Structure formats: C-alpha cells, structure tokens
Amino acid sequence: MAQYRMYWPPVTRNFKIIAGVLFGLWIASVLIEPLGAFMRANMLVSRDAVVERHQIWTLLSYSLWHADFFHLLFNLFVLYIFGSEIDRAWKPSTWWRYLAICALGGGIVVVLSQLIFSTNYPTLGFSGAVMGVVAAYAWYHWDQKLNFLFIPMTGKMLLLVFIGIDIFFVVFGREAISIAGHLGGMATGLLLVTGYWRPAKLKQILRHRRNRNRLKLLRRPPETKPKRNGVDKPN
C-alpha cells in the first residue's frame, strides 16, 4: 500500500477569499448589533425557518455565519489542511459549486433531522461544506496510508475519525454540534465525488450486481471423486 505524507499545504487564492468573507461576516455580526440580530432572525437554518416561515435561502445562507471565533477558526483550519490539494486539482467553478452543494446538502439534512426528531435548533457555520471537502479528500485517498497527526491511517479511517469526533462532542461535549449538518455535508460530498448521484451510475452498479449474482447461480460446484464407505477412492 502506498504511503502519503501529509504536509502543510500552500494557501490558495480561493481559501483566502473564503477566509476573508467568513471572517468579515463574523466580525461584522459581532460589532454591528442590528446585523447580528438580522442574521439570527433571517439567515440561520432550522425546521421553522424553512417549513413555517418559508425562508428557503437559509438552506445555504446559514453556512456563511459562525457562532464564535473558535468555531470559524476550526472550520478554516480543516478546510486549509484538506482542501488545498483538491482546490488546486479542480477548476475554480468545480470547487465553488462543490462547496455550495455540500453546504446545501448539510442544510437539507438539518431540516430533515429536525422534522424527524421534532426539534428546532437554528444552525449556522461552514461545517457542512468543510465536511464535504474532508469526504472528497478521504475518497481520493481511500486505501492510501496517510500520516495524519503522526498517526498512520487510510482515507476511509480518516472519515470514520471525523464521524467519531462528531459523535463524541454530541454525547460528551458542552458545545452544540450539528452532527446532522456535518453528516449531511459528508454524504453529499461522497455522492458527488463518487458519481453515485447520477441515475446512470446507479443503473451501472445495479446491473453489475445482477450480473455478479447471475454468475454465482451459473457457477457449478467443483466435481468430487466418488467415495466408498465415507473414504475417498484411492487412485
């Protein structure tokens, strides 16, 4: 198995744009109280915001705002570590579209989870998009050994680590973590990078499974030599 050493990646232009916009909106919402109140009333995603007040735009706008500086810093750090390689490999239009769709997927899953569990917590943060980037990074290094924080692991293990961290903070942490938004962003990202969202891709997978099952049915068991009194017949 090939080994891939993680390193401090270069800071890309797109990352600077994201960091500047997110930091600017956060500091503005803190310093300008009317803007902060407007953000809390009209920009955060929740069951009531989408279903009751029909604020459909919050499925995406929630991702531009953050609760505090450390919330923003964590998202930017993870995006920097795992997003730089993908950002440089993709076209800018692909990169921006991917982030937007992952954020949208996270927002949709937040609303669906609140409908299912009858909760209504306003959610904000770029985490859905960031977890989509982590999912893409993990997929491109799925079976490759990585040295992440000096711990060898594959891409699939890296994804499980992030899921485990989310579950840990939900169960034991004091901070409110939207695991629905995180998992929604991850799932959306995996669907995009694998192509499983395309009907043609799903048909191809189903066809492959049907053909494999058909081959199993047609496959005959190996022939055995006749036995005499429960003992193989000697040559």
HULIN-V579605 format. One record per residue. N is the residue number from 1. PSI is psi in degrees with one decimal (none if undefined). OMEGA is omega in degrees with one decimal (none if undefined). BURIAL is b if it has 24 or more other C-alpha atoms within 12 Angstrom, else e. Layout:
N;PSI;OMEGA;BURIAL + N;PSI;OMEGA;BURIAL
//
This chain:
1;129.5;-179.6;e + 2;146.8;-179.7;e + 3;138.0;-176.9;e + 4;120.3;-179.4;e + 5;122.0;177.0;e + 6;146.3;-176.8;b + 7;172.3;176.4;e + 8;110.7;-174.4;e + 9;163.1;175.8;e + 10;153.9;177.4;e + 11;116.3;-176.7;e + 12;163.9;178.6;e + 13;-41.7;-179.3;e + 14;-36.1;177.4;b + 15;-40.8;178.8;b + 16;-39.5;178.8;e + 17;-47.2;-179.6;e + 18;-47.6;-178.5;b + 19;-42.1;-179.7;b + 20;-44.5;-179.2;e + 21;-48.7;-177.1;e + 22;-41.9;179.1;b + 23;-40.8;179.5;b + 24;-43.6;179.0;e + 25;-38.4;179.8;b + 26;-49.0;-177.7;b + 27;-34.2;178.2;e + 28;-40.4;179.9;e + 29;-25.8;178.4;b + 30;-42.3;-174.4;e + 31;-29.5;-177.4;e + 32;99.8;-173.9;e + 33;-42.9;177.7;e + 34;-36.5;177.3;e + 35;-41.5;177.6;e + 36;-41.1;178.3;e + 37;-39.8;177.6;e + 38;-41.8;178.7;e + 39;-47.6;-178.0;b + 40;-29.2;-177.2;b + 41;-25.3;-169.5;e + 42;-6.5;-172.7;b + 43;-9.9;-177.0;b + 44;143.1;-176.7;b + 45;139.0;175.6;b + 46;172.3;178.4;b + 47;-48.8;-177.6;b + 48;-37.3;-179.3;b + 49;-42.1;-176.1;b + 50;-46.1;-172.6;b + 51;-45.0;-175.5;e + 52;-46.7;-175.6;e + 53;-3.6;176.5;e + 54;36.1;176.0;e + 55;73.0;-174.7;e + 56;-32.7;-178.0;b + 57;-21.0;-179.2;e + 58;-17.8;175.7;b + 59;-20.3;178.8;b + 60;-37.7;-174.1;b + 61;-24.0;-179.8;b + 62;-27.8;-173.8;b + 63;-13.7;-176.2;b + 64;-5.6;-174.1;b + 65;152.1;-177.8;b + 66;151.2;-175.8;b + 67;-38.7;-178.8;b + 68;176.9;-174.7;e + 69;-39.9;-177.2;e + 70;-32.4;172.7;e + 71;-47.1;178.5;b + 72;-44.1;-177.7;b + 73;-41.9;179.9;b + 74;-45.8;-179.9;e + 75;-42.3;-179.8;b + 76;-37.8;179.7;b + 77;-47.1;179.6;b + 78;-40.3;178.2;b + 79;-39.8;178.6;b + 80;-46.1;-176.3;b + 81;-46.0;-172.3;b + 82;-15.5;-175.2;b + 83;-21.7;-174.4;b + 84;-45.8;-179.0;b + 85;-43.1;-179.1;b + 86;-40.5;179.1;b + 87;-43.0;-179.2;b + 88;-23.7;-178.7;e + 89;-29.3;-176.9;e + 90;161.6;170.3;e + 91;149.9;178.7;e + 92;-40.2;180.0;e + 93;-38.8;178.1;e + 94;-42.3;-179.5;e + 95;-50.1;-178.2;b + 96;-39.5;178.6;b + 97;-39.9;179.6;e + 98;-46.6;179.2;b + 99;-43.9;-178.2;b + 100;-42.6;-178.3;b + 101;-38.6;177.9;b + 102;-41.0;176.1;b + 103;-41.6;178.0;b + 104;-43.0;177.4;b + 105;-40.6;176.9;b + 106;-41.9;178.7;b + 107;-40.9;179.2;b + 108;-43.4;-179.7;b + 109;-34.8;175.7;b + 110;-48.4;-179.0;b + 111;-43.5;179.8;b + 112;-42.6;-179.7;b + 113;-37.0;178.7;b + 114;-31.5;174.1;b + 115;-40.4;-177.8;e + 116;-44.5;-174.4;e + 117;8.0;176.9;e + 118;47.8;175.3;e + 119;170.7;-178.2;e + 120;73.3;-179.4;e + 121;119.6;175.8;b + 122;134.5;-174.8;b + 123;140.9;178.2;b + 124;162.1;177.1;b + 125;154.8;-178.3;b + 126;11.3;-171.6;b + 127;-36.7;179.8;b + 128;-45.7;177.8;b + 129;-41.4;-179.3;b + 130;-42.6;178.5;b + 131;-29.0;172.6;b + 132;-38.2;176.8;b + 133;-41.9;176.4;b + 134;-41.3;179.0;b + 135;-41.6;178.3;b + 136;-44.0;178.1;b + 137;-44.8;179.8;b + 138;-38.9;-178.9;b + 139;-42.3;-179.0;b + 140;-16.6;176.4;b + 141;37.6;-168.2;b + 142;-50.6;-178.4;b + 143;11.4;-179.1;e + 144;138.2;-178.9;b + 145;125.6;179.4;b + 146;152.1;171.2;b + 147;86.7;-177.8;e + 148;115.8;-176.3;b + 149;40.2;178.5;e + 150;14.7;178.1;e + 151;117.9;179.5;e + 152;130.9;177.7;e + 153;159.0;176.4;b + 154;172.9;178.6;b + 155;-40.9;179.4;b + 156;-36.4;177.2;b + 157;-37.2;178.1;b + 158;-42.6;178.9;b + 159;-42.1;178.4;b + 160;-34.0;177.7;e + 161;-44.5;179.6;e + 162;-39.4;176.8;b + 163;-42.5;178.5;b + 164;-39.4;177.5;e + 165;-42.5;177.6;e + 166;-47.7;-179.1;b + 167;-39.9;179.7;e + 168;-46.9;-178.0;e + 169;-31.3;176.8;e + 170;-41.2;-175.8;e + 171;-43.9;-171.8;e + 172;-16.0;-175.3;e + 173;157.7;177.4;e + 174;-21.5;-179.7;e + 175;146.5;178.6;e + 176;117.0;178.9;e + 177;128.3;178.7;b + 178;87.6;179.4;b + 179;-28.6;177.7;b + 180;-43.6;177.8;b + 181;-40.3;179.0;b + 182;-51.0;-178.2;b + 183;-33.8;176.5;b + 184;-42.0;176.5;b + 185;-41.3;177.5;b + 186;-49.4;-177.7;b + 187;-42.0;178.1;b + 188;-43.4;178.7;b + 189;-42.8;178.8;b + 190;-40.2;177.5;b + 191;-38.2;-177.9;b + 192;-48.4;-174.7;b + 193;-27.3;178.0;b + 194;-19.6;-177.2;e + 195;9.0;-177.1;e + 196;-10.0;177.9;e + 197;-16.6;-179.0;e + 198;132.0;177.2;e + 199;-37.5;-179.9;e + 200;-37.5;179.1;e + 201;-41.4;178.4;e + 202;-40.5;177.5;e + 203;-39.3;179.0;e + 204;-41.4;179.3;e + 205;-45.4;-179.9;e + 206;-39.5;178.8;e + 207;-40.7;178.8;e + 208;-41.0;179.8;e + 209;-39.8;178.2;e + 210;-43.4;179.1;e + 211;-37.9;179.3;e + 212;-41.7;178.1;e + 213;-36.7;179.0;e + 214;-39.7;178.3;e + 215;-36.0;177.7;e + 216;-37.6;179.8;e + 217;-35.9;-178.4;e + 218;-18.2;-177.1;e + 219;126.9;-179.1;e + 220;150.1;175.6;e + 221;151.2;-179.8;e + 222;143.1;179.8;e + 223;142.5;177.8;e + 224;151.0;179.0;e + 225;147.8;179.9;e + 226;144.9;-179.1;e + 227;152.3;176.6;e + 228;116.2;-179.5;e + 229;37.4;175.6;e + 230;7.8;-179.3;e + 231;139.1;178.9;e + 232;139.8;178.2;e + 233;128.7;-178.8;e + 234;155.2;178.0;e + 235;none;none;e
//
